[in-house]
């Protein structure tokens, strides 16, 4: 190449949270493959074992507890949490690499993870998906018919706490209708893509 290097616009970092049962996965599926949005999921690192059908570097990066703790100590994680005895976290290097290539990176993480991300990357685009009502959320969780009452109650209590923290997010989107919620998020992402220089 002679002379000038073409600068790639740095990709957005998009954080999506919401209580269990709100339908985050379903909403995200609606626009994840939209070529105009140039999105990529961030692959998390975990200490839990690989499940049948999962692949290294596709579902997770599987590491030992020692390796995970070393990565925490070195500041190599954008956010991390411990859940049921296993660590889960987002490798910072991978997120930065994708963003430098102009890819918009999407993280689907918990509220406390989002707080960690915003401390490190204040310009992160944060979106919280809410249910139309707590009653509707309860119906959705119960509709799964897969969990004992005690777990349902725990999920509802956790959802209540998370909803109280939703005000920390830049955008709150109600998932009353999947297509509509997906379209609203699509517009938000496009708007921020246009604003980036």
C-alpha positions as CSV (number, residue, x, y, z in Angstrom):
1,X,0.0,0.0,0.0
2,X,1.4,3.4,-0.8
3,X,1.2,6.0,1.9
4,X,-2.1,6.2,3.7
5,X,-3.5,3.4,5.8
6,X,-7.2,3.0,5.9
7,X,-8.5,3.5,9.4
8,X,-11.2,1.1,10.5
9,X,-13.9,2.5,12.7
10,X,-13.6,0.8,16.1
11,X,-16.5,-1.5,16.8
12,X,-19.1,-0.8,19.5
13,X,-19.2,-2.8,22.7
14,X,-22.8,-3.7,23.3
15,X,-24.0,-5.1,26.7
16,X,-27.4,-6.7,26.9
17,X,-28.8,-7.8,30.3
18,X,-32.2,-8.7,31.6
19,X,-33.8,-11.0,34.1
20,X,-34.0,-14.8,33.5
21,X,-37.1,-15.6,31.5
22,X,-37.3,-12.2,29.8
23,X,-36.4,-13.7,26.4
24,X,-33.0,-12.1,25.8
25,X,-31.8,-15.0,23.6
26,X,-35.0,-14.9,21.5
27,X,-34.7,-11.2,20.9
28,X,-31.0,-11.3,20.1
29,X,-31.5,-14.1,17.6
30,X,-33.8,-11.8,15.5
31,X,-30.9,-9.5,14.6
32,X,-27.6,-11.2,15.4
33,X,-27.1,-12.2,11.7
34,X,-28.1,-8.8,10.3
35,X,-25.1,-8.0,8.0
36,X,-25.6,-4.3,8.4
37,X,-25.0,-4.5,12.2
38,X,-21.7,-6.5,11.8
39,X,-22.2,-8.2,15.2
40,X,-20.2,-10.9,16.9
41,X,-20.8,-12.6,20.3
42,X,-17.9,-12.5,22.7
43,X,-16.8,-16.0,23.6
44,X,-16.5,-16.3,27.4
45,X,-13.8,-18.1,29.4
46,X,-15.0,-20.7,32.0
47,X,-13.6,-23.2,34.5
48,X,-16.6,-25.5,34.0
49,X,-16.1,-28.7,32.0
50,X,-17.1,-29.0,28.4
51,X,-20.5,-30.4,27.8
52,X,-21.3,-32.9,25.0
53,X,-21.7,-31.0,21.7
54,X,-19.7,-27.9,22.8
55,X,-16.5,-26.8,21.2
56,X,-13.5,-25.0,22.5
57,X,-13.4,-21.4,21.3
58,X,-17.0,-21.6,20.0
59,X,-19.1,-22.1,23.2
60,X,-16.4,-21.1,25.7
61,X,-12.7,-21.1,26.2
62,X,-12.3,-23.9,28.8
63,X,-9.5,-23.3,31.3
64,X,-8.3,-24.5,34.7
65,X,-9.1,-22.6,37.9
66,X,-5.4,-21.6,38.2
67,X,-5.4,-20.2,34.7
68,X,-8.6,-18.3,35.3
69,X,-7.3,-16.8,38.5
70,X,-4.0,-15.8,36.8
71,X,-6.0,-14.0,34.1
72,X,-8.0,-12.1,36.8
73,X,-4.7,-11.1,38.5
74,X,-3.3,-9.9,35.2
75,X,-6.4,-7.8,34.5
76,X,-7.1,-9.9,31.4
77,X,-10.9,-10.0,31.9
78,X,-13.4,-7.4,31.1
79,X,-15.8,-8.8,33.6
80,X,-16.1,-12.1,35.5
81,X,-18.3,-13.9,38.0
82,X,-18.4,-17.1,40.0
83,X,-21.5,-19.2,39.7
84,X,-22.2,-22.6,41.2
85,X,-18.5,-23.1,41.9
86,X,-17.3,-22.2,38.4
87,X,-15.8,-19.0,37.1
88,X,-17.1,-17.3,33.9
89,X,-15.6,-14.2,32.3
90,X,-15.1,-12.2,29.2
91,X,-11.5,-12.1,27.9
92,X,-10.5,-8.5,27.3
93,X,-8.0,-9.2,24.5
94,X,-10.6,-10.9,22.3
95,X,-13.1,-8.1,22.7
96,X,-10.5,-5.5,21.9
97,X,-9.2,-7.5,18.9
98,X,-12.7,-7.7,17.4
99,X,-13.4,-4.0,18.1
100,X,-10.2,-2.9,16.5
101,X,-11.3,-4.9,13.3
102,X,-14.5,-2.8,13.3
103,X,-16.7,-5.6,14.6
104,X,-19.5,-4.7,17.0
105,X,-19.1,-7.0,20.0
106,X,-22.2,-8.1,21.9
107,X,-22.0,-9.4,25.5
108,X,-25.1,-11.0,27.1
109,X,-24.2,-10.7,30.8
110,X,-25.6,-10.2,34.3
111,X,-26.1,-6.8,35.9
112,X,-22.9,-7.1,38.0
113,X,-20.9,-8.0,34.9
114,X,-22.2,-4.9,33.2
115,X,-21.1,-2.7,36.1
116,X,-17.6,-4.1,35.8
117,X,-17.6,-3.5,32.0
118,X,-18.7,0.2,32.3
119,X,-15.9,0.8,34.8
120,X,-13.4,-0.3,32.2
121,X,-15.1,0.8,29.0
122,X,-17.4,3.8,29.9
123,X,-18.6,4.2,26.3
124,X,-20.1,0.7,26.3
125,X,-23.6,0.7,24.9
126,X,-25.8,-0.8,27.6
127,X,-29.3,-2.2,27.0
128,X,-31.6,-3.8,29.6
129,X,-34.5,-5.9,28.4
130,X,-37.5,-5.8,30.7
131,X,-40.7,-7.9,30.8
132,X,-44.0,-6.1,30.2
133,X,-44.7,-6.8,34.0
134,X,-43.5,-9.0,36.8
135,X,-46.7,-11.1,36.4
136,X,-45.8,-11.7,32.8
137,X,-42.2,-12.7,33.7
138,X,-43.6,-15.1,36.4
139,X,-45.9,-16.7,33.7
140,X,-42.9,-17.1,31.4
141,X,-40.7,-18.7,34.0
142,X,-43.5,-21.0,35.2
143,X,-44.3,-21.7,31.5
144,X,-41.0,-23.6,31.3
145,X,-42.4,-26.1,33.8
146,X,-38.8,-27.3,34.3
147,X,-38.0,-26.0,37.8
148,X,-39.2,-26.6,41.4
149,X,-41.2,-23.8,43.1
150,X,-38.1,-22.8,45.3
151,X,-36.0,-22.1,42.1
152,X,-38.9,-20.2,40.5
153,X,-39.1,-18.0,43.7
154,X,-35.3,-17.4,43.6
155,X,-35.5,-16.4,40.0
156,X,-38.3,-14.0,40.7
157,X,-36.5,-12.4,43.7
158,X,-33.4,-12.0,41.6
159,X,-35.4,-10.5,38.7
160,X,-36.9,-8.0,41.1
161,X,-33.4,-6.9,42.3
162,X,-32.1,-6.7,38.7
163,X,-35.1,-4.6,37.6
164,X,-34.3,-2.1,40.4
165,X,-30.8,-1.7,38.8
166,X,-32.1,-1.3,35.2
167,X,-31.8,2.5,35.6
168,X,-28.0,2.2,35.3
169,X,-28.4,1.1,31.7
170,X,-28.5,3.6,28.8
171,X,-31.5,2.0,27.2
172,X,-34.4,0.0,28.6
173,X,-36.3,-2.1,26.1
174,X,-39.6,-3.9,26.9
175,X,-40.0,-7.3,25.4
176,X,-43.7,-7.4,25.0
177,X,-43.3,-8.4,21.3
178,X,-40.1,-10.1,20.2
179,X,-40.0,-8.6,16.7
180,X,-40.7,-5.1,18.1
181,X,-38.1,-5.4,20.8
182,X,-35.5,-6.6,18.3
183,X,-36.3,-3.8,15.9
184,X,-35.9,-1.2,18.7
185,X,-32.5,-2.6,19.6
186,X,-31.5,-2.7,15.9
187,X,-32.3,1.1,15.7
188,X,-30.3,1.8,18.9
189,X,-27.2,-0.1,17.5
190,X,-27.5,1.7,14.1
191,X,-27.8,5.1,15.7
192,X,-24.6,4.5,17.7
193,X,-22.8,3.1,14.7
194,X,-23.5,6.3,12.8
195,X,-22.3,8.5,15.7
196,X,-19.0,6.7,15.9
197,X,-16.0,8.4,14.3
